[in-house]
Amino acid sequence: MRTTQVHARARNGLVGLLGGGAAGFLLLDAVAALLVVVLGRPPVGDGEPVALIVGVPSVCAVLGCLAALRATRRKEGR
């Protein structure tokens, strides 16, 4: 593997990570807005898991990174 291919994979992986994290935050905000409008209550209250607020964007970021790396590999012809 050449150095330029490594740099391209790293760049695309980082872009996928950032894009997936942003998509995760948008997904989380959309669900929170839906909860407020439909149910009339805030999405996070006492006793509810706050780890979900960190988990959703993190999982989406990792999925975005993996998708970008897979697309890079396909573009290289493997």
Backbone hydrogen bonds, N-H to C=O, Kabsch-Sander energy under -0.5 kcal/mol:
donor,donor_aa,acceptor,acceptor_aa,energy
6,V,2,R,-1.7
7,H,3,T,-2.3
8,A,4,T,-2.2
9,R,5,Q,-2.4
10,A,6,V,-2.5
11,R,7,H,-2.6
12,N,8,A,-2.6
13,G,9,R,-2.6
14,L,10,A,-2.2
15,V,11,R,-2.3
16,G,12,N,-2.4
17,L,13,G,-2.3
18,L,14,L,-2.5
19,G,15,V,-2.7
20,G,16,G,-2.7
21,G,17,L,-2.1
22,A,18,L,-2.2
23,A,19,G,-2.3
24,G,20,G,-2.1
25,F,21,G,-2.1
26,L,22,A,-2.2
27,L,23,A,-2.5
28,L,24,G,-2.4
29,D,25,F,-2.5
30,A,26,L,-2.4
31,V,27,L,-2.2
32,A,28,L,-2.2
33,A,29,D,-2.6
34,L,30,A,-2.2
35,L,31,V,-2.3
36,V,32,A,-2.0
37,V,33,A,-2.4
38,V,34,L,-2.9
39,L,34,L,-0.5
39,L,35,L,-1.4
40,G,35,L,-0.8
40,G,36,V,-0.6
41,R,35,L,-1.0
45,G,43,P,-0.5
48,E,45,G,-1.3
52,L,49,P,-0.6
53,I,50,V,-1.2
54,V,50,V,-0.7
55,G,51,A,-2.8
56,V,52,L,-2.1
58,S,54,V,-1.3
59,V,55,G,-2.7
60,C,56,V,-2.3
61,A,57,P,-2.2
62,V,58,S,-2.1
63,L,59,V,-2.4
64,G,60,C,-2.3
65,C,61,A,-2.1
66,L,62,V,-2.5
67,A,63,L,-2.3
68,A,64,G,-2.2
69,L,65,C,-2.3
70,R,66,L,-2.2
71,A,67,A,-2.3
72,T,68,A,-2.0
73,R,69,L,-2.2
74,R,70,R,-2.2
75,K,71,A,-2.0
76,E,72,T,-1.7
77,G,73,R,-0.6
77,G,74,R,-0.8
78,R,73,R,-1.9
